[in-house]
Amino acid sequence: MKKGIVLLLLMGLFISCHKREVKPTNALVGTWKMVASLSDPGDGSGVFIDVESDKVLEFNNDSIVTSNGTICSISALSDTPSTGIYHWDTQTITSSCTSHFYFNSDKTVLTLYFPGREPIGARFEKIQE
């Protein structure tokens, strides 16, 4: 009986010490590169326009998003690192530069929508899982 208990304890120890691989919990996890921006002139005719940019967003499993540019801006510049927290359930991002803004995504395209009187947004394509 004692051997059985000791064996169970040892098995439990091996199982609890086994390192598990962390897998992405949603399609957002990965690295995204900015490819387009939207700034409506005030009459509803705005469309996304392609941009050349090195700006990237990296979404981690721990709900942290980092960028080499300002997260809450349509700027294509990659000279001001910033971070934020994303909320998959409400599809929002909060950061120090704004209370929150919205996003939507599929497996390859991510669109951020920023607060404003007219539509303002940035589009990203996934470049790495």
N, C-alpha and C positions, 0 to 999 in steps of 0.2 A: 504494500500500500504506500509506504514512504517512497519507494522507488518511482511509483507512478506519479506522485505529487511532484517530486524533484524533476522528473522528466517533463511534466507539463510546465513547470516554472522555467526550465531551460528553453523549451520551445517558445514560450512567451517572450523570453529575453531575446532570442534570435529574431523573432518576428518584429518586435518593437524596435530593434536596432537596425533593421533593414532600411536603407536609404531609398526613398521613393522619388521617382522622377516627377517634377512638377510639370504638368501639361497645361497648355492654354485653356482658360475657362470660357473664352468667348472669341469670336472672330476678330476682335479689335486688337488683341495681343500681337505685337510685332512692330516693325518699322515702316513708316509711311512717308512718302516724299510729296511735297507740294507740287501740283501740276497746273492749277488754275485758280483764279480769283473772281469774285462777283462783287461789283459795286454798282448798285442801281442809281441812275441819274435823278430819280425822283418821280418818274412817270411809269414805272413798272416794266420798262423795256430792257432792264439789265439782263445780261447773260454771262455765263462763265467764260472767261478769256484765258487761254493758255499762257503760262508764265514759265520762264527759265529760272529755276531756283535750286539752291542747295538746302533749303529748309526741310527738316525732317521732324517727325513726331515719333516717339517710341513709347508704346503702351505696354506696361508690365502686368503680370498676374496680380500684383498687390494693389491694383487700382491707381498706381502712379503713372502719370504721363510726363515725359520730359521732351524738351525741344532745344535745338540749337538756335532758335529764333523766338520771338514773342508768341506765345501760344494763342493769345486772344486778339490777334490782329491779322488782317489780310496781307500784311507786308510779306513779301517774298524773301526778305533779308534773313540771313542766318548768323547775325552778329550779337544777339542778345539772348543767351540761354535762359530758359524759364521752365518751371514745373507746375503741375496741377494735379488734381484728383479727378478721375473719371468715375461716373456712376452708370454702370451698364443698364440697370433697371429703369432709370429715368432718362437715359441717353443725354446726360448733361456732363459738363466739365466745369469745375470751379478752380480758380487760380487767384493769385494776389492782384491781378490787374482788372478783374471783374467778378461780380458775384457768381454768375454762371452763364454758360451759353450751351447751345444744343448741338448735337451731332446726329447723323444717321450713317449707317455703313452697311455694306455687304462684304463679301469676302475679299474684294479687290479695290473698292472705291470707298473713301471716307469723305463726308462733307461736313464742315463746321459752319454753323450759322451764328453770327454775332449780334448782340443787341444793337438796335438802331431804328430810326424811323423808316428807313428803306431797307430792302434786302441787302445784306452784306455777308459774304461767305468765302470760304477757301475749300478747295478740293484737293485731296491727296490720293495717291495710288500706293498700294502695298508693295514694298520692295523686298521685305524679308519677314519670315514667320518668327 
